[in-house]
Amino acid sequence: MKPTFEELKNRIFAPAMPPTITILLASALKPLDDTRMLGKFGRTLARRPGTQVHVAGRAAPRPPDLPPNLQVHELLHGSRLSLARLRAQWRYWQLLQKLQPSVVFVHAPELLPATVLWQWLGRGRRFVYDVRENYALNIRTQAVYPPWARDVLAGLVRRLETLAAARATAILLAERSYAAELPFASGALVSDAVPTTAGASTPFRSKNHKPKTTSQKPVILIENKYQPYDAVPATCPRRLPNISEPLLLVYSGTISELNGVWEALRFAAHLRTVWPLAHLTIIGACQQPALLARLQAAVAATNGAVTLVGGAALVPHAAVVADLRRSHLGLLPYRPHPSTARCIPTKLFEYLALALPLVLPPNPLWQPLAETAGAGLAFDFQQATYPPAAELAAGLQAGVYYPQGPPPLAFWEPEAKKIVALLDSIG
């Protein structure tokens, strides 16, 4: 049966549907519900019309409320120190062959070799390298590996990143400081504005900037700001409860000595001498079994004054946020260290966005963010003798926090626009 004139007209003049683009976001070690890879990148890109998004990572509970065009794939099941990491490489390679993505976002250096090989074996294949940490610096300074292995491993990682970055379509930096620290990013045009075409943007120039050709690939700052789960506004301004009432303190995120878990316990115990109902919740995962055993013993010795949530298990980020919303005071007791001194902690953005009063060390990058928002108190967690607890409690209780509400700079949406604009420019 021949189509009618009206049907022919509708076919001819029907609006063209945007072509489907397939994107793969991958990391062997980051969990499937990772806040940056899935919660921010994945959900942001899934809002783009005609886009199919796949997230591959370490086994974790499937996040709720995923849109139909956002799927997850398990690469690693088991310990990060097991042979399962080798199997994760093979699973990643199989996923690349199965999905045939238009663009791959690589969120960890160990997947770069397979990604570069995949790109080399086909035409029109593109990948973006998301630099979440200065991995070589961390290996050298964080004492996770034996001293004899640190320089070797750090050198291998840095060479791998440099070779892969030369083939990447774009490089994303989670921290502004990386533009000066990383050889493959220093001297590049680093933008914290929305790119309009690949390589065109309003740049932030690192101190090592050297003029390059106009074909310079984009190096874009994508900070780890807070992506809200809902539209529930924070209550502002905020005051702490009376000293005779419960005070809920929280330490969230990775549990480690470098991140100050012992300082959090010390601060809470000190404050509890004058604020008897002060209670500390430590919520997050610990990757070091020996440290976790010591921490569990220390928590048990507090007779209920401290609660540990997670520990050996990953904690869904939604559960972390729910705890932050219940809390009165957030602690950021980081120890001074080269790997964190020039970085802005993700949880600082979270605390600011949720209007959670906070206590943080006098870091020259962090303190101005807190002071501008009226967010809390700068405190030296490393001092040998803390000031009198009564004086500390009075200072905390006298504060009026977030008088203008949560600062807009803490939220993810401006970063989301950069990612979508980048994809528009290369897709």
C-alpha positions in Angstrom: 0.0 0.0 0.0 1.4 3.4 -1.1 1.8 6.1 1.6 -0.5 9.0 1.4 0.6 12.5 0.6 0.2 13.5 4.2 2.4 10.6 5.4 5.1 11.5 2.9 5.0 15.1 4.0 5.3 14.0 7.7 8.3 11.9 6.9 10.1 14.6 4.9 9.5 17.4 7.4 9.7 15.4 10.6 12.3 16.8 13.0 15.6 14.9 12.8 16.4 12.9 15.9 19.9 13.5 17.2 22.3 10.5 16.5 22.9 8.2 19.5 26.4 8.5 21.0 27.7 5.8 23.3 29.9 6.9 26.2 31.9 4.6 28.6 33.1 5.9 32.0 35.6 3.4 33.5 37.8 2.8 36.5 38.9 -0.6 37.9 39.1 0.5 41.5 36.4 3.2 41.9 33.0 1.7 42.9 30.1 1.7 40.6 28.3 4.3 42.7 31.4 6.5 42.8 30.3 10.1 43.2 32.5 11.6 40.5 32.3 8.9 37.8 28.6 7.9 38.1 27.0 10.5 40.3 28.4 13.5 38.5 29.8 12.6 35.1 27.4 9.7 34.4 24.2 11.4 35.4 25.3 14.7 33.7 26.0 13.0 30.4 22.8 10.9 30.6 20.8 14.2 30.5 22.2 14.9 27.1 19.8 14.0 24.3 20.7 11.0 22.2 23.4 9.8 24.6 23.8 6.3 26.0 26.1 6.1 29.1 27.8 3.1 30.5 29.8 3.1 33.8 32.3 0.4 34.6 34.0 0.0 38.0 34.4 -2.0 41.2 31.4 -4.0 42.5 29.0 -1.9 44.6 25.3 -1.9 45.2 23.4 -0.7 42.1 22.5 3.0 42.7 18.8 3.7 42.8 17.0 6.0 40.3 19.3 5.4 37.4 17.8 6.7 34.1 17.2 4.1 31.4 20.1 5.3 29.3 22.6 4.9 32.2 23.9 1.4 32.8 26.6 -0.1 35.1 29.1 -2.9 34.5 31.2 -4.6 37.1 35.0 -4.8 36.4 36.4 -5.8 39.7 34.9 -8.0 42.4 37.1 -8.6 45.4 40.1 -7.0 47.0 42.0 -4.2 45.2 45.2 -6.2 46.0 44.1 -9.5 44.5 44.5 -11.1 41.0 41.0 -9.9 40.3 42.6 -6.6 39.2 44.2 -8.5 36.2 40.8 -10.0 35.3 39.4 -6.5 35.5 41.6 -5.5 32.6 40.3 -8.3 30.5 36.7 -7.4 31.4 37.4 -3.9 30.4 38.8 -4.9 27.1 35.7 -7.1 26.4 33.4 -4.2 27.3 35.2 -2.0 24.8 34.7 -4.5 22.1 31.0 -5.1 23.0 29.9 -1.5 23.4 32.1 0.2 20.7 31.8 3.5 22.5 32.2 6.8 20.7 34.1 8.3 23.6 35.7 6.8 26.7 36.3 8.7 29.9 39.2 7.0 31.7 39.1 7.7 35.4 42.2 5.7 36.5 45.7 5.4 35.0 45.7 1.6 35.1 43.1 1.4 32.3 45.2 3.7 30.0 47.2 1.0 28.3 44.1 -0.9 27.2 42.4 2.3 26.2 45.3 3.5 24.1 45.5 0.1 22.4 41.8 0.1 21.7 42.1 3.6 20.2 45.1 2.6 18.1 43.3 -0.4 16.6 40.3 1.5 15.3 39.5 4.8 13.5 37.6 7.7 15.0 37.9 6.4 18.6 38.4 9.0 21.2 39.1 9.0 24.9 39.3 11.7 27.7 41.6 11.2 30.6 40.2 12.4 33.9 43.1 13.1 36.3 41.6 12.7 39.8 44.9 12.6 41.7 48.6 13.4 41.3 49.2 9.6 41.3 53.0 9.8 41.1 53.2 12.3 44.0 50.9 10.1 46.1 53.0 7.0 45.4 56.2 8.8 46.4 54.9 10.4 49.6 52.0 8.4 51.1 54.1 5.4 52.3 51.6 2.9 50.9 54.4 1.0 49.0 57.8 -0.1 50.2 60.5 2.6 50.0 62.5 0.8 47.3 59.4 0.5 45.0 58.1 4.1 45.3 60.3 5.9 42.7 60.0 3.0 40.2 56.2 2.8 40.4 55.8 6.6 40.4 58.1 6.9 37.3 56.1 4.2 35.5 52.8 5.8 36.2 54.0 9.3 35.2 55.4 8.0 31.9 52.2 6.1 31.2 50.1 9.2 31.8 52.3 11.3 29.6 52.2 8.9 26.7 48.5 8.5 27.0 47.8 12.2 27.4 49.5 12.8 24.0 46.8 10.7 22.4 43.8 11.8 24.5 41.2 14.1 23.0 41.1 16.1 26.2 42.5 16.1 29.7 40.3 16.9 32.7 41.9 18.0 36.0 40.1 17.6 39.3 42.4 20.1 41.0 43.7 23.5 39.7 47.1 22.8 41.2 47.7 19.8 38.8 48.3 22.3 35.9 51.6 23.2 37.6 52.4 19.8 39.0 51.9 17.4 36.0 54.3 17.5 33.1 51.6 16.6 30.5 49.4 19.4 31.8 51.8 22.2 32.7 52.3 24.7 29.9 48.8 23.9 28.6 45.8 26.1 28.4 43.7 25.0 31.5 40.2 26.3 31.3 37.6 26.7 34.1 35.2 28.1 31.5 32.9 26.2 29.2 34.7 25.3 26.0 32.9 26.1 22.8 35.0 24.1 20.4 37.8 21.6 21.2 40.7 23.7 22.4 38.8 27.0 22.5 38.0 28.5 25.9 38.8 31.2 28.3 42.0 29.8 29.9 43.6 29.7 33.3 47.3 29.7 32.6 49.6 27.7 34.8 52.8 29.4 36.1 54.8 27.2 33.6 52.7 28.2 30.6 54.5 28.4 27.3 52.7 29.5 24.1 51.6 26.5 22.0 49.9 26.1 18.7 46.2 26.7 18.3 45.7 23.0 17.9 46.5 22.5 21.6 44.0 20.0 23.1 41.8 21.3 25.9 42.9 20.8 29.5 39.8 21.6 31.6 39.3 22.1 35.3 36.4 19.9 36.5 36.4 20.3 40.3 34.7 17.8 42.6 31.8 20.0 43.7 28.6 18.8 45.2 25.8 17.3 43.1 22.5 17.4 45.1 20.4 14.3 45.3 17.2 16.4 45.7 15.9 20.0 45.8 15.6 20.1 49.6 17.2 23.4 50.6 19.6 23.6 53.6 18.3 25.5 56.7 20.2 28.8 57.1 21.6 30.5 59.1 22.7 27.7 61.5 23.6 27.7 65.2 25.0 24.8 67.2 22.8 23.4 70.0 23.1 24.3 73.7 26.1 22.8 75.5 23.7 20.7 77.6 22.2 19.1 74.4 23.5 16.5 72.1 26.1 17.6 69.6 26.5 15.4 66.5 30.0 15.6 65.0 30.9 13.8 61.8 34.1 12.6 60.0 33.2 11.4 56.5 35.0 9.9 53.5 38.1 7.8 53.3 39.3 6.6 56.7 43.1 7.0 57.0 45.7 8.5 59.2 46.6 11.1 56.6 43.0 12.2 56.5 43.1 12.7 60.2 40.9 10.0 61.7 42.9 10.0 65.0 42.7 13.7 65.2 38.9 13.5 64.8 38.8 11.1 67.8 41.1 13.4 69.8 39.0 16.5 69.0 35.8 14.8 69.9 37.2 13.5 73.2 38.5 16.9 74.1 35.2 18.6 73.4 33.3 16.0 75.3 35.0 17.0 78.6 32.7 20.1 78.6 30.0 18.9 76.1 29.1 15.5 77.6 26.6 14.6 74.9 28.9 15.3 72.0 28.9 12.2 69.7 31.2 11.5 66.8 30.2 9.4 63.7 33.0 8.2 61.5 31.4 7.2 58.2 33.4 5.8 55.3 35.7 3.0 54.1 39.1 2.0 55.3 41.5 0.2 52.9 44.1 -0.6 55.5 43.1 -3.7 57.7 45.7 -3.0 60.4 44.5 0.6 60.8 40.8 -0.5 60.8 41.5 -3.0 63.6 43.1 -0.3 65.7 40.3 2.1 65.0 37.6 -0.5 65.9 39.3 -1.0 69.2 39.5 2.7 69.9 35.8 3.2 69.0 34.8 0.4 71.3 36.8 2.0 74.2 34.6 5.2 74.0 31.6 3.3 75.4 29.2 4.5 72.7 30.5 8.1 72.3 31.8 7.2 68.8 30.0 5.3 66.0 31.8 3.7 63.1 29.8 3.3 59.9 31.3 1.3 57.1 34.9 0.5 57.9 35.6 -2.6 55.9 32.6 -1.9 53.6 31.9 0.9 51.2 29.2 3.2 52.3 26.7 4.5 49.6 27.1 8.2 49.1 23.4 8.8 49.7 23.8 7.3 53.2 26.8 9.6 53.8 24.8 12.7 52.8 21.9 11.6 55.0 24.3 11.5 58.0 25.8 14.9 57.1 22.3 16.4 57.1 21.6 15.0 60.6 24.9 16.3 61.9 25.7 19.6 63.6 29.5 19.9 63.0 31.7 18.4 60.3 35.4 17.8 60.9 38.2 18.0 58.3 41.3 17.2 60.4 43.7 16.5 57.5 47.3 16.2 58.4 49.7 18.5 56.5 51.0 16.6 53.5 52.3 17.4 50.0 49.6 15.2 48.4 46.7 17.2 49.9 48.1 20.6 50.7 47.2 22.1 47.3 43.9 20.2 46.7 40.4 21.1 47.8 38.8 18.1 49.6 35.5 16.8 48.0 33.9 16.8 51.5 34.7 20.5 51.9 32.5 21.2 48.9 29.9 18.8 50.4 29.9 20.5 53.8 29.6 23.9 52.3 26.8 22.9 49.9 24.8 21.3 52.8 25.5 24.3 55.0 27.1 22.1 57.6 29.2 24.0 60.2 32.7 22.8 60.1 36.2 22.8 61.7 39.1 22.7 59.3 42.9 23.2 59.5 44.4 26.6 58.5 45.1 25.6 54.9 45.5 28.8 52.8 43.3 27.3 50.0 40.5 26.0 52.2 40.3 28.6 54.9 39.1 31.5 52.6 36.3 29.3 51.2 35.0 28.7 54.7 35.5 32.2 55.9 33.7 33.8 53.0 30.7 31.5 53.6 30.7 32.0 57.4 31.1 28.2 57.5 33.1 27.5 60.7 36.3 27.6 62.6 40.0 27.2 61.5 41.7 25.0 64.0 45.2 23.4 64.2 44.5 19.7 64.8 48.2 19.0 65.1 49.0 21.3 68.0 50.5 19.4 71.0 48.1 21.0 73.5 44.6 21.9 72.5 43.1 25.1 73.9 40.8 24.7 77.0 37.7 22.8 76.0 35.4 25.4 77.5 37.0 28.1 75.4 36.7 25.9 72.2 33.0 25.1 73.0 32.2 28.7 73.6 33.7 29.8 70.3 31.8 27.1 68.4 28.5 27.9 70.1 28.9 31.6 69.5 29.1 31.2 65.7 26.2 32.1 63.3 26.9 29.9 60.3 26.1 30.4 56.7 24.2 33.7 57.1 23.9 34.0 53.3 23.1 30.3 52.7 25.3 27.8 51.0 27.9 29.4 48.7 27.1 28.8 45.0 30.7 27.9 44.2 30.2 24.6 46.1 27.8 23.1 43.6 28.4 20.9 40.6 26.2 22.5 37.9 28.9 24.8 36.4 31.2 21.8 36.1 28.4 19.8 34.4 28.0 22.5 31.7 31.8 22.2 31.0 31.5 18.4 30.5 28.5 18.7 28.2 30.1 21.5 26.2 33.2 19.4 25.8 31.2 16.5 24.5 29.3 18.7 22.1 32.7 20.0 20.8 34.2 16.6 20.1 31.1 14.4 19.6 
